[in-house]
Each structure stands twice: as C-alpha cells, then as structure tokens.
C-alpha cells in the first residue's frame, strides 16, 4: 500500500510540473512570436529589402504625350463645354548602379 501511494504521489508531482511548464510556454507564446516577427522584419529590412526601394536611389526615364480638345456649344443663355483628353506614357524606372547606390547608404 505504501508503494502504491508513493507511485501515485510521484505521478501527481510529474503532472503538476508538466502543467507548470505548459502554462509557462502558453504565457510566453506572445513574446516569442513578437521576437520572431521582429527578427524577420529586421532581416527583411537590412538584408533582403535594401534594393527593393529607396528614395533617391532610383532613376526614371519617361516620355509623356498628351492631347486635349475642347468643344464649346450652346446659346447666349447657356454654354456647354465638352473636354476630351488623352495621354500616353512610355519609359522605364531602374535602380542606380551598385557603386552609386552603395555610396549613398547611411553609415551606422
């Protein structure tokens, strides 16, 4: 009988320890998630996204052509205007070459 009580108490102690450990993991889940998200953002900002877009580090060459016409109709009492406008844009946008780009990076 003494041995059965001892075994039951040992199992109960293990169950309590496992419950405490699980509760700690559940409570820390938010902080672990935030830490991982912060690390991923830091990697994306500093290593992956450097050449994605940076203000002042891209150049563009576009040619825009626009045409507008206005037609006036009506009488002395009222005047109607009809305006039509069309425009075409063609060109490209690109990052400056790596040497120029590296010179403009902020120094930490």
C-alpha positions, -999 to +999 in steps of 0.1 A: +000+000+000+028+024+008+044+017-026+011+025-044+007+058-025+043+067-034+038+059-071+006+080-072+023+109-055+052+107-080+028+107-109+009+136-095+041+156-090+051+149-126+017+161-138+020+193-118+055+200-132+043+193-167+013+216-162+035+244-149+059+241-179+030+241-204+014+272-187+048+289-190+050+281-227+015+294-233+022+326-214+054+332-233+039+324-267+031+361-274+066+372-265+083+345-286+060+353-315+069+391-313+106+382-311+105+361-342+084+386-361+109+414-351+138+393-363+122+385-396+114+422-401+150+431-393+163+406-418+139+418-445+147+455-439+185+451-436+194+423-459+166+414-483+149+447-490+179+470-495+175+473-532+137+469-533+130+507-530+150+535-515+141+571-520+166+589-542+183+557-553+162+551-584+161+568-618+133+570-643+131+580-680+096+586-692+081+603-723+046+616-719+025+628-747-009+645-740-036+658-763-066+677-752-096+691-772-124+714-760-156+719-779-180+747-770-216+747-778-248+764-767-266+798-769-262+831-753-281+820-722-261+788-716-228+774-728-218+738-727-182+726-729-170+691-738-134+684-730-116+652-740-081+644-730-057+615-738-022+609-727+004+582-733+034+574-711+063+552-720+096+546-704+114+528-676+124+531-640+156+514-625+179+515-596+212+534-600+243+512-604+257+494-573+287+518-568+265+549-567+240+531-546+265+519-520+279+554-517+245+567-507+238+542-480+237+557-445+267+548-423+258+534-389 
